[in-house]
């Protein structure tokens, strides 16, 4: 459990197109087997510690002729950003994916400053 010791809580949200492989014949569209796409998200303002991240598929476009397999997660969470991670496998053909995200964590107050 993330315990917040500060009364100042920041929430940042965004939406990111992770890839559009059907346009370029990329690996998610043309490939088979285990595949992964990562996209770095940088926060507009840093958190005091690594925030909690919520992710969700906002849009996915997949070929109807194969099984639809999708795994959206996140990793490498820091105070300044994180990685969105999309995975698929088998014969799934993914044309494009957009992911929405929310980061929630402690932020520095305007009257907080470091003396030394």
NORDAPE-V548418 format. One record per residue. N is the residue number from 1. RES is the residue in one small letter. PHI is phi as a letter, one per 20 degrees, with the letter a starting at -180 (NA if undefined). OMEGA is omega as a letter, one per 40 degrees, with the letter a starting at -180 (NA if undefined). Layout:
BEGIN
N/RES/PHI/OMEGA  N/RES/PHI/OMEGA
END
This chain:
BEGIN
1/x/NA/i  2/x/e/i  3/x/d/a  4/x/e/a  5/x/d/a  6/x/c/i  7/x/f/i  8/x/e/a  9/x/d/i  10/x/d/i  11/x/c/i  12/x/c/a  13/x/c/i  14/x/a/i  15/x/c/a  16/x/b/i  17/x/f/a  18/x/f/i  19/x/a/i  20/x/b/a  21/x/f/i  22/x/f/a  23/x/f/a  24/x/d/a  25/x/m/a  26/x/f/a  27/x/f/a  28/x/f/a  29/x/e/a  30/x/e/a  31/x/e/i  32/x/c/a  33/x/m/a  34/x/f/i  35/x/c/a  36/x/b/i  37/x/c/i  38/x/c/i  39/x/c/i  40/x/f/i  41/x/d/i  42/x/d/i  43/x/f/i  44/x/f/a  45/x/b/a  46/x/f/i  47/x/e/i  48/x/f/i  49/x/b/a  50/x/g/a  51/x/e/i  52/x/f/a  53/x/d/i  54/x/d/i  55/x/c/i  56/x/b/i  57/x/f/i  58/x/e/i  59/x/b/i  60/x/b/a  61/x/c/a  62/x/c/i  63/x/f/a  64/x/f/a  65/x/e/i  66/x/c/i  67/x/f/a  68/x/e/a  69/x/d/a  70/x/b/i  71/x/c/i  72/x/d/i  73/x/b/i  74/x/b/i  75/x/a/i  76/x/l/a  77/x/f/i  78/x/c/i  79/x/f/a  80/x/d/i  81/x/r/a  82/x/a/i  83/x/d/i  84/x/e/a  85/x/c/i  86/x/d/i  87/x/c/i  88/x/b/a  89/x/b/i  90/x/m/a  91/x/e/a  92/x/f/i  93/x/d/a  94/x/d/a  95/x/f/a  96/x/a/a  97/x/b/i  98/x/c/a  99/x/d/i  100/x/e/a  101/x/b/i  102/x/c/i  103/x/d/a  104/x/c/i  105/x/a/a  106/x/f/i  107/x/c/i  108/x/f/i  109/x/f/a  110/x/f/a  111/x/e/i  112/x/e/i  113/x/b/a  114/x/e/i  115/x/e/a  116/x/c/NA
END
